[in-house]
Amino acid sequence: MSRGDSAPAAGLRRGDIDVLAAGWITVIAAHAGAGASTVALAISDAAATTDRRVHLVETAHPRRSGLIAAASAELGTDAAGAWRRGSRGRVTIDRCVADVEPGGWPALPISEEPTVTVLDLGLPAPENLAQLAAARTRTVVVCRPTVPGMRLTEHALSQLAEQPVVVAVVGPARWPPAVHANCVPRLRELRSQGRVIRVPVDRRLQTAGLTGDRLPRGVEAAGRSLATLLIPAVPPQPRHRHRAAAFQPGAAGEIQ
């Protein structure tokens, strides 16, 4: 469902992991091809429907990007040419540009400061997974219901033992018997707590990838379930009409 987690996320190698803000939502793949970009977008879209402004940042190289076509409008790049910005309703999406080294995380204008920040970190390198464990973020581990997927999920969960973690399992509602047999204790514990959410596989997304269109209903529903677990409830905020600033050079479900 996503191409963005087929290799270790380059963004975590630049030292930015040390400046992750408490309360950010980090989405990682337990293994290649898990679908982290789809899950990150589903969470972002769900948060945006509650009158929150959302900033979704993808660290993958453009050749591995799962969000390359997810924006409904492109807004250009920053002054350093390191981040390319797009908009998707109340979601602002920033993606890495080629091989330019970002000097840090992309910032939004003060008038557009987000209330929710989601980082699509893809498949982190082992050393970066250990660094992520020390950050004070809320983490979503994305996996597929396969025996190798369970084993790799166990490794990720063991590294994130001190973090509030949610698991997104992309696949059918009923797991094969071999997958149940290899379900690790930490994952069973999270399931008993309602912190394992199923994300259905959608044929259209498998063919076309993520676009500026709405996500399929089943994926949207999974995004809402994940957002409910990850984002504290807040009273509805009054809507203010304003024109979004252009990003121009120089601008700063239950598993059975």
Backbone bond lengths (Angstrom), bond angles and torsions (degrees), N, CA, C in turn:
res aa  C-N    CA-C-N  psi(-1)  N-CA   C-N-CA  omega(-1)  CA-C   N-CA-C  phi
1 M - - - 1.450 - - 1.517 112.04 -
2 S 1.317 117.25 -10.04 1.460 120.27 -179.46 1.510 110.40 -151.92
3 R 1.324 115.75 144.80 1.461 120.06 177.14 1.514 112.34 -98.49
4 G 1.323 117.87 -0.82 1.447 120.62 -169.76 1.509 115.65 -81.95
5 D 1.344 119.76 -2.20 1.449 120.40 -177.50 1.519 110.93 -126.42
6 S 1.327 115.95 40.70 1.463 120.79 -178.41 1.521 112.78 -94.30
7 A 1.325 117.18 -4.77 1.468 121.51 179.65 1.507 108.26 -156.38
8 P 1.338 118.56 160.80 1.461 120.51 -179.93 1.521 111.74 -53.41
9 A 1.324 115.87 139.70 1.462 121.22 -178.03 1.516 110.44 -71.41
10 A 1.335 115.44 120.05 1.461 119.58 -177.75 1.515 112.15 -66.72
11 G 1.353 116.80 -30.81 1.453 120.16 -174.98 1.507 113.55 -59.18
12 L 1.326 118.93 -28.69 1.454 120.87 -177.68 1.511 112.66 -77.33
13 R 1.317 118.26 -6.03 1.458 120.35 -178.28 1.522 112.42 -90.15
14 R 1.325 116.59 -1.61 1.456 118.94 -172.98 1.526 112.64 -98.46
15 G 1.341 117.42 7.97 1.452 119.25 179.86 1.513 113.65 87.80
16 D 1.352 117.31 -4.21 1.458 119.34 -178.41 1.518 112.04 -66.37
17 I 1.333 117.84 -20.84 1.454 120.89 -179.50 1.521 110.86 -58.87
18 D 1.348 116.77 -26.02 1.459 120.31 -177.94 1.521 112.21 -76.32
19 V 1.326 118.10 -11.88 1.461 120.12 -176.88 1.523 111.30 -119.90
20 L 1.327 117.08 27.12 1.455 120.04 173.69 1.522 108.86 -68.74
21 A 1.315 116.73 132.17 1.463 120.39 -178.59 1.522 110.70 -80.46
22 A 1.314 115.95 143.09 1.458 120.31 175.43 1.523 108.68 -61.05
23 G 1.313 116.23 135.99 1.454 120.24 179.62 1.514 114.14 96.75
24 W 1.349 118.04 -15.90 1.459 118.77 173.83 1.528 109.56 -64.60
25 I 1.320 115.61 153.04 1.459 121.52 176.39 1.517 107.95 -102.54
26 T 1.321 116.51 121.22 1.460 121.02 178.24 1.524 109.06 -108.13
27 V 1.325 116.28 131.80 1.462 122.21 -179.54 1.517 107.92 -115.07
28 I 1.340 116.59 122.11 1.461 121.09 -179.60 1.515 110.07 -125.96
29 A 1.321 115.91 153.50 1.459 122.37 174.34 1.522 108.88 -93.68
30 A 1.332 116.74 133.82 1.466 120.19 175.69 1.519 111.21 -73.23
31 H 1.333 116.40 -22.60 1.462 121.63 -178.24 1.514 108.34 -159.18
32 A 1.313 117.04 168.93 1.463 121.59 -179.02 1.523 110.60 -62.01
33 G 1.334 116.11 140.68 1.453 121.80 175.36 1.511 115.22 73.62
34 A 1.329 118.07 18.69 1.463 120.26 -177.33 1.524 112.23 -70.28
35 G 1.335 118.21 -38.03 1.466 121.58 -178.38 1.513 113.45 111.31
36 A 1.343 117.51 33.00 1.464 121.18 -175.73 1.532 112.06 -63.07
37 S 1.324 118.42 -38.81 1.467 120.00 -178.02 1.521 111.26 -65.99
38 T 1.324 117.21 -39.14 1.466 120.67 177.24 1.516 110.22 -61.97
39 V 1.321 117.12 -43.97 1.461 121.02 -179.48 1.527 110.54 -66.64
40 A 1.330 117.64 -42.96 1.465 120.53 179.06 1.524 111.08 -60.75
41 L 1.328 117.03 -40.97 1.457 120.32 179.52 1.522 110.91 -69.11
42 A 1.330 117.73 -39.00 1.463 121.30 179.45 1.527 110.65 -62.99
43 I 1.334 117.57 -41.06 1.464 121.13 177.35 1.525 110.22 -65.07
44 S 1.325 117.11 -42.97 1.468 121.71 -179.33 1.523 111.15 -62.98
45 D 1.328 116.69 -47.09 1.462 120.26 179.13 1.526 110.90 -61.39
46 A 1.335 116.50 -40.47 1.465 120.18 -179.76 1.524 110.96 -64.43
47 A 1.338 116.84 -42.75 1.464 120.07 178.94 1.524 111.14 -63.96
48 A 1.324 116.72 -36.16 1.466 120.93 -178.24 1.525 112.36 -67.21
49 T 1.328 117.45 -26.02 1.470 119.76 179.92 1.519 112.16 -74.21
50 T 1.324 118.59 -8.21 1.465 122.14 179.30 1.529 111.19 -104.08
51 D 1.335 115.90 28.14 1.469 122.78 177.91 1.519 113.12 65.45
52 R 1.321 117.49 22.39 1.450 121.18 173.38 1.526 109.22 -94.39
53 R 1.318 116.33 150.03 1.452 120.56 171.32 1.521 107.57 -95.37
54 V 1.323 116.51 130.47 1.463 121.48 -169.59 1.521 109.89 -119.70
55 H 1.343 115.61 138.72 1.464 122.37 175.20 1.521 107.40 -117.09
56 L 1.327 116.43 115.31 1.463 122.90 179.52 1.522 108.37 -108.47
57 V 1.328 116.90 122.01 1.465 122.08 -177.01 1.520 109.08 -119.62
58 E 1.325 116.17 128.07 1.463 121.93 178.02 1.525 109.13 -110.49
59 T 1.334 116.96 132.59 1.465 120.81 -176.27 1.523 113.62 -99.12
60 A 1.330 118.44 -6.03 1.463 120.63 -176.04 1.525 111.60 -68.20
61 H 1.339 116.51 150.95 1.459 121.63 171.51 1.526 108.38 -61.29
62 P 1.341 118.38 146.44 1.466 120.26 -179.25 1.526 114.34 -51.45
63 R 1.335 118.29 -31.05 1.471 119.78 179.50 1.521 112.03 -67.79
64 R 1.344 117.32 -18.78 1.454 120.67 -179.26 1.520 111.92 -114.86
65 S 1.320 117.61 9.47 1.457 121.47 -173.30 1.525 111.67 -67.36
66 G 1.331 115.91 133.41 1.450 120.92 171.40 1.512 111.82 -93.99
67 L 1.346 118.12 -11.02 1.462 122.74 -175.71 1.523 112.61 -109.89
68 I 1.323 117.36 13.01 1.462 120.59 -172.27 1.529 112.62 -60.03
69 A 1.344 117.72 -27.86 1.470 121.03 -179.68 1.514 111.85 -118.54
70 A 1.349 118.37 16.01 1.465 121.16 -173.38 1.525 113.63 -79.79
71 A 1.335 118.39 -19.63 1.465 121.15 179.88 1.524 109.93 -78.74
72 S 1.324 115.82 148.76 1.467 119.91 175.12 1.525 111.27 -89.20
73 A 1.340 117.30 -16.16 1.469 121.81 176.65 1.518 108.79 -148.61
74 E 1.336 116.78 137.15 1.465 122.11 177.61 1.522 109.43 -95.14
75 L 1.349 116.93 138.07 1.463 121.81 -174.24 1.519 113.51 -117.65
76 G 1.332 118.36 6.72 1.450 120.44 176.58 1.516 113.09 98.08
77 T 1.340 115.32 -167.14 1.464 121.00 -177.15 1.524 110.67 -118.84
78 D 1.345 115.01 166.62 1.454 119.16 178.18 1.532 110.41 -78.89
79 A 1.339 116.49 177.79 1.462 120.77 -174.10 1.519 112.22 -61.63
80 A 1.332 117.09 -34.14 1.462 120.50 -178.73 1.521 112.42 -83.50
81 G 1.320 116.86 -8.00 1.455 120.26 -178.14 1.509 113.20 70.98
82 A 1.343 117.12 23.32 1.461 120.95 -175.90 1.518 113.23 -95.97
83 W 1.340 117.39 -25.17 1.459 121.61 -177.16 1.528 109.99 -128.66
84 R 1.309 115.86 137.21 1.465 121.37 175.28 1.522 108.02 -108.88
85 R 1.325 116.43 128.21 1.468 121.66 -174.01 1.519 112.00 -106.36
86 G 1.329 115.47 144.19 1.452 122.47 173.36 1.512 109.22 -142.46
87 S 1.321 116.68 165.30 1.466 120.61 178.53 1.522 109.44 -122.98
88 R 1.327 113.35 151.43 1.461 121.86 179.66 1.530 106.16 -146.50
89 G 1.331 116.23 82.06 1.451 119.47 -172.99 1.518 110.00 63.74
90 R 1.329 116.93 -123.85 1.464 122.17 -179.82 1.526 111.83 -89.42
91 V 1.322 116.87 8.78 1.461 121.70 177.46 1.529 109.23 -103.61
92 T 1.328 116.97 126.40 1.465 122.59 172.65 1.519 107.60 -102.03
93 I 1.332 116.78 127.76 1.459 122.19 -176.82 1.518 109.41 -112.38
94 D 1.337 116.91 127.41 1.460 122.45 173.13 1.515 109.19 -116.22
95 R 1.337 116.07 133.78 1.463 122.34 -179.48 1.520 108.82 -128.21
96 C 1.318 116.07 150.73 1.466 120.35 177.07 1.523 110.47 -65.48
97 V 1.320 115.36 149.39 1.459 121.75 177.43 1.525 108.93 -110.91
98 A 1.311 116.32 115.32 1.467 123.36 173.97 1.524 112.03 42.63
99 D 1.341 116.24 -131.00 1.462 120.62 -174.33 1.527 113.56 -105.75
100 V 1.320 116.80 17.25 1.460 120.32 179.84 1.527 108.90 -74.82
101 E 1.340 117.34 131.46 1.456 122.00 -179.35 1.531 110.89 -78.96
102 P 1.338 118.79 114.15 1.470 118.74 175.27 1.519 110.34 -65.95
103 G 1.332 116.69 144.03 1.448 120.52 177.31 1.513 112.42 -83.61
104 G 1.309 117.83 -4.21 1.465 123.50 -178.79 1.508 108.52 165.57
105 W 1.317 116.03 -173.18 1.460 119.11 179.59 1.525 110.08 -70.10
106 P 1.333 118.80 146.13 1.472 120.94 178.82 1.528 110.26 -66.95
107 A 1.335 115.65 143.83 1.466 121.28 -178.69 1.517 110.06 -111.80
108 L 1.322 115.85 148.79 1.458 121.79 175.10 1.522 109.61 -99.35
109 P 1.336 117.85 154.83 1.469 119.59 173.28 1.526 110.54 -56.59
110 I 1.338 117.08 152.53 1.466 121.06 -177.68 1.520 110.95 -55.31
111 S 1.321 117.25 -38.22 1.467 120.51 -178.51 1.515 112.75 -66.88
112 E 1.340 117.08 -14.69 1.454 120.64 -178.49 1.527 112.08 -119.93
113 E 1.326 117.99 20.51 1.452 119.63 -178.02 1.522 110.06 -57.43
114 P 1.335 117.04 131.58 1.454 119.84 -174.62 1.524 112.66 -77.97
115 T 1.326 115.63 153.51 1.457 120.30 170.99 1.521 110.23 -95.08
116 V 1.335 116.68 -14.09 1.467 121.64 176.73 1.524 108.07 -135.70
117 T 1.334 117.28 129.55 1.457 122.19 174.75 1.522 108.49 -118.47
118 V 1.334 116.14 126.59 1.459 122.63 -179.66 1.523 108.01 -119.00
119 L 1.321 117.40 127.08 1.462 122.03 177.70 1.521 109.43 -109.02
120 D 1.323 116.28 120.87 1.466 121.88 172.73 1.525 106.64 -90.53
121 L 1.334 115.95 99.23 1.462 121.48 -175.38 1.522 112.77 -94.64
122 G 1.331 117.76 -0.84 1.456 120.10 177.21 1.516 112.23 60.81
123 L 1.332 115.75 -139.96 1.459 122.46 -178.88 1.525 108.90 -97.60
124 P 1.336 118.81 102.14 1.469 120.19 -176.53 1.519 111.80 -74.69
125 A 1.321 116.10 148.06 1.459 121.12 172.84 1.520 109.04 -65.28
126 P 1.334 118.65 153.64 1.471 120.97 -176.76 1.518 113.88 -53.42
127 E 1.326 117.13 -43.24 1.460 118.81 -178.62 1.522 111.55 -67.48
128 N 1.329 116.64 -30.85 1.454 119.72 179.42 1.516 112.14 -77.46
129 L 1.335 116.60 -27.96 1.458 119.69 174.60 1.519 109.94 -63.29
130 A 1.332 116.44 -39.77 1.459 120.07 176.99 1.523 111.23 -64.82
131 Q 1.338 117.27 -38.43 1.461 120.59 177.00 1.518 111.15 -66.36
132 L 1.331 116.88 -40.03 1.460 121.11 179.62 1.525 110.45 -60.52
133 A 1.329 116.66 -34.75 1.457 120.51 -178.89 1.524 111.89 -61.19
134 A 1.331 117.32 -25.86 1.462 120.94 -179.14 1.528 112.26 -84.86
135 A 1.325 117.71 -12.16 1.461 121.08 -179.50 1.531 109.87 -79.36
136 R 1.325 116.07 156.48 1.464 121.24 -177.34 1.522 110.09 -99.73
137 T 1.328 116.50 55.35 1.461 120.89 -179.17 1.526 109.58 -108.60
138 R 1.324 115.49 172.98 1.460 121.91 171.66 1.527 106.42 -103.66
139 T 1.317 116.69 122.31 1.459 120.78 -169.15 1.526 111.94 -111.62
140 V 1.336 114.61 138.49 1.466 122.19 172.30 1.520 107.39 -111.31
141 V 1.318 116.61 123.13 1.462 122.35 174.87 1.518 107.88 -99.66
142 V 1.324 116.40 123.94 1.468 121.65 -176.68 1.519 108.95 -106.00
143 C 1.329 116.43 134.40 1.457 120.01 -179.46 1.521 110.37 -149.30
144 R 1.321 115.85 172.94 1.463 123.56 173.11 1.524 108.59 -109.91
145 P 1.344 118.52 150.43 1.461 120.85 -178.64 1.526 112.28 -81.40
146 T 1.319 115.39 71.18 1.458 122.55 175.94 1.524 107.91 -126.87
147 V 1.316 117.30 163.27 1.464 120.23 178.94 1.522 110.87 -61.84
148 P 1.353 119.39 -49.33 1.485 117.80 175.88 1.523 111.91 -60.65
149 G 1.348 116.69 -36.12 1.459 119.66 178.82 1.515 112.36 -62.10
150 M 1.352 116.76 -39.83 1.461 120.35 178.06 1.522 111.12 -64.65
151 R 1.310 117.06 -41.29 1.465 120.43 -178.86 1.528 111.09 -64.65
152 L 1.323 115.83 -42.59 1.464 118.99 -179.63 1.525 111.11 -72.70
153 T 1.323 116.90 -31.49 1.463 120.12 174.91 1.519 110.56 -65.46
154 E 1.336 116.65 -39.52 1.458 120.81 176.82 1.527 110.74 -57.43
155 H 1.339 116.01 -42.76 1.466 119.20 179.65 1.526 110.43 -62.75
156 A 1.345 116.74 -45.84 1.459 119.47 -179.48 1.524 111.12 -62.31
157 L 1.328 117.25 -44.07 1.461 120.79 -178.64 1.529 111.34 -65.53
158 S 1.323 117.20 -34.83 1.461 119.75 179.03 1.523 110.99 -66.25
159 Q 1.340 117.09 -32.29 1.454 121.40 178.35 1.526 111.96 -74.81
160 L 1.344 116.21 -24.57 1.465 121.41 -174.98 1.525 111.27 -107.90
161 A 1.320 116.60 30.53 1.462 121.00 -172.08 1.526 113.07 -60.08
162 E 1.333 117.88 -29.68 1.466 120.68 -176.26 1.523 112.59 -93.05
163 Q 1.316 117.95 0.13 1.460 121.07 -177.08 1.517 111.74 -100.36
164 P 1.353 117.25 151.25 1.468 119.81 168.53 1.528 108.62 -71.62
165 V 1.320 117.17 113.38 1.459 122.08 -171.65 1.531 110.32 -119.91
166 V 1.320 114.68 142.70 1.461 122.90 170.27 1.520 106.74 -123.23
167 V 1.331 117.08 143.71 1.461 121.51 178.69 1.518 109.14 -111.70
168 A 1.323 116.46 130.45 1.465 122.99 174.25 1.521 107.90 -108.00
169 V 1.327 116.83 117.24 1.462 122.07 -178.69 1.524 108.45 -104.03
170 V 1.324 116.53 113.82 1.460 121.81 -176.99 1.526 108.77 -90.91
171 G 1.332 115.99 110.07 1.458 118.84 -177.95 1.510 112.28 158.69
172 P 1.324 117.69 -164.26 1.469 121.78 -176.66 1.531 111.52 -70.79
173 A 1.337 115.37 160.30 1.461 120.43 -179.74 1.520 111.71 -68.16
174 R 1.322 117.12 -35.34 1.462 121.01 -178.86 1.522 109.65 -100.87
175 W 1.307 115.79 123.53 1.450 120.93 179.54 1.529 110.78 -82.89
176 P 1.326 117.59 146.79 1.465 120.46 173.25 1.525 110.55 -60.69
177 P 1.339 118.43 151.35 1.477 121.24 -179.63 1.525 113.17 -53.45
178 A 1.348 117.72 -38.77 1.467 119.72 -179.20 1.521 111.26 -64.59
179 V 1.322 117.32 -32.43 1.462 120.50 178.40 1.524 109.99 -70.91
180 H 1.337 116.59 -43.08 1.462 119.79 176.13 1.524 110.52 -57.95
181 A 1.331 116.38 -41.81 1.467 120.61 -177.64 1.521 111.50 -65.09
182 N 1.333 117.17 -26.87 1.460 121.20 -178.29 1.527 112.68 -102.72
183 C 1.332 116.67 11.28 1.468 120.19 177.63 1.519 109.27 -68.78
184 V 1.307 117.36 122.04 1.451 122.60 -172.03 1.531 110.48 -77.20
185 P 1.337 117.56 156.64 1.474 120.29 -178.02 1.521 113.77 -54.98
186 R 1.344 117.87 -43.82 1.462 120.34 -178.71 1.523 110.53 -62.76
187 L 1.336 117.94 -39.66 1.453 120.77 179.34 1.527 110.33 -68.70
188 R 1.332 117.78 -39.02 1.464 120.33 176.53 1.527 110.48 -62.31
189 E 1.325 116.35 -39.12 1.462 120.17 178.12 1.525 111.17 -62.88
190 L 1.332 116.22 -44.87 1.462 120.08 179.39 1.523 111.45 -64.25
191 R 1.328 117.19 -36.97 1.468 120.80 177.12 1.520 110.63 -62.60
192 S 1.323 116.48 -42.16 1.467 119.94 -179.80 1.527 111.18 -65.69
193 Q 1.331 117.22 -24.24 1.461 122.32 178.84 1.523 112.54 -90.27
194 G 1.344 117.62 0.87 1.456 120.81 -177.65 1.507 113.72 73.59
195 R 1.329 117.56 23.14 1.458 121.71 -177.17 1.532 112.74 -107.22
196 V 1.334 115.80 20.41 1.460 121.76 171.26 1.523 107.05 -119.42
197 I 1.325 115.95 117.99 1.460 121.79 -174.14 1.527 109.67 -115.28
198 R 1.291 115.36 132.79 1.467 119.96 176.87 1.525 110.48 -84.20
199 V 1.328 116.25 134.14 1.466 123.04 173.22 1.521 107.15 -114.21
200 P 1.331 118.20 115.50 1.468 119.18 -175.97 1.521 112.33 -69.04
201 V 1.315 115.71 149.53 1.467 121.56 174.30 1.524 108.06 -81.57
202 D 1.319 116.68 132.01 1.457 121.48 -178.70 1.524 109.22 -116.38
203 R 1.320 116.55 128.65 1.466 120.19 -176.77 1.518 112.00 -64.38
204 R 1.335 116.85 -37.28 1.464 118.53 -179.62 1.518 110.97 -63.33
205 L 1.333 116.81 -43.04 1.458 119.43 178.85 1.518 111.27 -66.16
206 Q 1.323 116.78 -35.86 1.458 119.56 178.42 1.521 111.24 -62.45
207 T 1.330 116.74 -33.04 1.466 121.18 -177.89 1.525 112.29 -86.38
208 A 1.337 116.14 -49.51 1.468 120.69 -171.66 1.516 113.38 -95.48
209 G 1.324 118.25 -17.77 1.454 120.17 -174.16 1.519 111.29 75.14
210 L 1.317 116.24 -175.67 1.459 121.68 -179.74 1.523 109.84 -77.41
211 T 1.324 116.33 131.79 1.459 122.58 179.09 1.526 108.85 -128.64
212 G 1.329 115.64 -175.54 1.455 120.46 177.30 1.510 113.85 -73.27
213 D 1.339 118.20 -6.65 1.456 121.83 178.62 1.523 111.11 -73.29
214 R 1.333 116.03 163.63 1.457 120.80 174.72 1.521 110.12 -61.48
215 L 1.318 115.02 147.82 1.458 119.65 176.01 1.525 109.92 -71.46
216 P 1.322 118.20 156.15 1.470 120.50 175.84 1.526 110.97 -57.35
217 R 1.327 116.42 153.11 1.465 120.77 -173.23 1.525 112.45 -57.79
218 G 1.337 116.82 -42.30 1.461 119.16 -179.02 1.513 112.18 -63.18
219 V 1.334 116.77 -38.74 1.463 120.96 178.86 1.529 109.90 -71.01
220 E 1.330 116.90 -39.03 1.463 120.29 175.68 1.529 110.81 -59.21
221 A 1.333 116.16 -43.92 1.468 120.54 -179.16 1.525 110.75 -62.41
222 A 1.330 116.57 -41.10 1.463 120.09 177.19 1.522 110.52 -63.32
223 G 1.332 116.92 -40.02 1.459 120.74 177.57 1.521 111.75 -60.68
224 R 1.343 116.66 -40.13 1.465 119.62 178.27 1.529 110.93 -65.44
225 S 1.330 116.80 -40.72 1.466 119.90 178.84 1.526 110.94 -63.02
226 L 1.334 116.47 -42.03 1.463 120.49 178.56 1.525 110.93 -66.28
227 A 1.334 116.72 -43.30 1.465 120.01 -179.30 1.526 111.16 -62.81
228 T 1.322 117.25 -36.16 1.463 120.71 178.46 1.523 111.12 -61.86
229 L 1.326 116.57 -37.30 1.464 120.98 179.76 1.526 112.50 -76.38
230 L 1.325 117.04 -27.36 1.461 121.17 -170.02 1.515 114.69 -99.68
231 I 1.330 117.54 -27.63 1.459 121.29 -169.79 1.521 109.56 -115.38
232 P 1.326 118.22 121.98 1.465 120.67 177.90 1.521 110.85 -58.51
233 A 1.331 115.71 141.59 1.457 120.37 178.45 1.524 109.44 -69.35
234 V 1.330 115.59 139.11 1.466 120.49 177.05 1.520 107.90 -132.94
235 P 1.343 118.30 153.72 1.458 120.27 176.62 1.522 110.34 -62.15
236 P 1.347 118.47 147.85 1.467 120.56 178.10 1.522 111.20 -56.68
237 Q 1.327 116.39 137.17 1.456 121.83 -179.85 1.525 109.84 -97.49
238 P 1.352 117.97 143.17 1.465 119.86 177.03 1.514 110.73 -64.27
239 R 1.297 115.35 143.24 1.463 119.95 179.66 1.522 110.47 -84.40
240 H 1.325 116.04 138.53 1.462 121.45 177.55 1.515 108.17 -120.54
241 R 1.280 115.26 130.57 1.463 119.29 177.89 1.527 109.64 -80.05
242 H 1.308 116.69 126.51 1.460 119.91 174.83 1.518 107.90 -156.80
243 R 1.280 114.74 162.87 1.459 120.47 179.04 1.516 108.65 -97.68
244 A 1.334 115.74 127.21 1.463 120.00 -178.58 1.529 110.05 -64.87
245 A 1.321 116.31 137.04 1.461 120.39 179.08 1.513 110.52 -72.40
246 A 1.309 116.26 138.24 1.463 120.04 178.79 1.515 109.79 -69.45
247 F 1.312 115.99 146.96 1.471 120.69 179.02 1.518 107.05 -92.32
248 Q 1.318 116.21 95.44 1.444 121.57 -173.70 1.525 109.58 -112.70
249 P 1.293 117.59 157.41 1.462 119.55 175.69 1.523 110.62 -51.74
250 G 1.339 114.37 128.52 1.459 119.19 -179.33 1.521 111.96 102.47
251 A 1.330 119.48 -18.48 1.466 121.77 178.13 1.516 110.98 -79.93
252 A 1.376 97.98 125.09 1.480 102.03 -179.89 1.605 112.35 -62.13
253 G 35.417 168.57 -174.31 1.437 170.61 -165.15 1.477 115.27 149.28
254 E 0.973 129.38 143.58 1.483 136.89 -177.83 1.525 110.61 -68.10
255 I 1.330 118.62 134.97 1.460 123.58 176.91 1.516 109.51 -91.98
256 Q 1.293 116.29 133.32 1.465 119.79 177.85 1.519 109.98 -102.18
